[in-house]
Amino acid sequence: MYWIGSDRTGVCFGDIDADGDQDLLVGSSYWLALFRNDGTKAVPQFTLVTEDLLNTGVPSADYYFTPTLGDLDADGDLDMLVGTNTPSGGAGLEFYRNIGTPASGTWQKQSIPLPAGGANTHPQLVDFNGDGLLDLAMGAGSLQFFVNTGTSTSPNLSSSAAVPVSPAASLVFPLRIVAAQLLRHRRRRGPGHVRWLREG
């Protein structure tokens, strides 16, 4: 088991070295770690390559990196969006362009049109409107969608999109949280505490 020293963890998969299997990015409070898959597609084996992929050093405040990968400039390698809390106390999204190669990536922070984000931002790149461009789904206190209005080589992810989400589905996550909390209380404090919560 790899201990990351964080109460929040951001995880995503992608073929970082272009060998046909899925490698692993793990974000923690202070670093973004890269694990190379030295196994196979069917039997992965992850080896730590670096604990500080973005060369942040030891920041003065918690970053809480939450990465997502995708080729945003159509050059054949994986770029990265990262949700983060900055050392200055701000929060939001950062874009890192892969200026290396598909087999040997080097990520450089650059500026593209992005939404502001917020504390505990969790981004996910996905083409949800089927136009061949990667769009952005983002959790930052609420579920938000942003359509890519740029081009295959010059993304623009700042335009909010109205994507219907079933109200019934939106209740599933909070109810699961409540159920999990009740189960934890039951295990820690006994069944009487659960009965008290239910009756109160």
N, C-alpha and C positions, 0 to 999 in steps of 0.2 A: 504494500500500500504506500502511496506517495502522499506525505503530509504537506499541505500547502500553507498551513498557518493562517487560515482565514475562515471567518464565519460565512462568507459568501463566495461562491465559485461560479465562474462563467466557463462553459465548455462548448467547443465546436469541433467538427471534423472536416478535413479536407486533404486532398492529395498534394501535400506541400512539396514533395520531391519528384513528382511525375513518374512514380514507379508503379502506378496502377492500384495502390491500396490507400486506405484512409489513415492519415496521421492525425494527431490530436493536439489541440491548443487548450490550455487550462489557465484561466485568469484567476488571480487571487487579489488580496488587498494591495500588494506592492508590485507584483510582477505578472508578466504574461509568459508562461512556460510553453515550450514546444517539445512534444514527444514524437519521435519518428517511429513509424511502424516497421519494425525489422522482421515481422512475421509475414503472414499472407492475408489475403482477403478473408479467408475462412477462419484462420487462427491467428489473430493479431498478437503482436508482442511489442509493447511500447517501450522505447528507450529514451531517456531524457537527453535532449540535445542542448538546451539552454533554459535557464530559469528566467532570463531577462531578454526575451526576443526583441523588445523595443528599446533596449538600452536606456532604461529609465534610471538605472543606478538604485539608490535607496531613497525614495521620495520622502518628503517631510510630512506627508499626509496620506491617507488611504486612497488608492485609485479605484479599487474594485473593478478590474478589467472584465468586460463581457464581450468577447469577440464574435464576429461572423465573417465568413470568407466568401469571395466571389470575384469573378473577372469583370471589373467595372470599366476597363478601358480596352477590351477586346484585343489584348496582346498575347493571350494564351496562358497567362499565369494568374495566380490568385492574389487579389488585393484584399484589404481588410478594413472593416468598420469596427470600431471599438467603443462601447459604452464605458464611460469612466467618470469618476469624481477626480477633479484636478487638485494639485497641491494648494492652489489658492482658495480652495473651498467651492469652486464652481463645479458644474456637472454637465455632461452632455455627450456628444458624439465626436469622434476623431476619425479621420480618413488616413490610411496608410497605403500608399501606392507601392506595388511590388516593382522595383526598378531592377531586379535581378532577372533570373530566368525561371521557367517552370520547374526545373530540377534543383535550382539553388536560389532561393528567394532572398531578397534584401528589401526591407520595408522602410519607406521614407514618409514621414508625416507631411501631407500636403493639404491644400484647401480646395474643397469643392462645395457647391451649394447643398447644405444639410439642414434638417430641422434642428431646433435648439436642444432638444432632448431635455433631460432633467435628472434628478437624483435617481440612482439605481436603474439607469437606462439599459434595457436588454434589446439589442437590435437583431434582426434576421433578414438577410437578403434573399429575395425570392421573386420570381416573375409571376405576380399574381394576376396580371391582366393579359398575359399571353402575347405581348408584342415583341418578345425577344430581348427585352431590356430588364435588368434586375431592379426590382422595386424594393421598398423597405417596409417591413412590419416592425413595430417597436412597442415594447412595454416600458412605460415610464410613469407608473401610477395608474395608467389606463392603457388600453390597447389602441394603437394609432397606426394608420397606414399612409404611406407616402409614395406616389407614383413617380417613376423616373421619366421626366419630361425632357431629358437631354438626348444624347446620341449614344451609340455603342462605344465610342471612344471618349466621350466627354459627358459624364453623368451629372444629372441635376435631380437630387432627391429631396428637394425642399417643398414640393407641392403636396399638400394634404389631399388625401383621397377618401371619399365616402364608400366604405366597404361594409355591406350589411352583415351584422353578426346577430345570430338568433338570441333574443332575450333569455330563452330557456337555457341555452348553452352558457350564457354569461353567468348564470347562477351556479353552475356546476363547480367552478373553482372555489368560490367562497364557502360553499357547503362542504367541500372536501377538506378545506382548512379547518372548519369548525369540528368536523368529525375527527380529524387527526389530533386536534388540540384536546378533545375530550378523551381520546384514547391515551394520550400522553399523561393527562391528569389521572386517569384511572390506574395506569401503571405506577405512577409515582406516589399517589396519595390514597389509592384504594377506591373501591366502588362507591363509597359513601359520598365522596366529593362529586362524582358524576351525578349522583341522584340530587345533590344540592343544587348543582347548576341547572339541571332539568326542571326542578320544581320552582326555582327562583326566577 
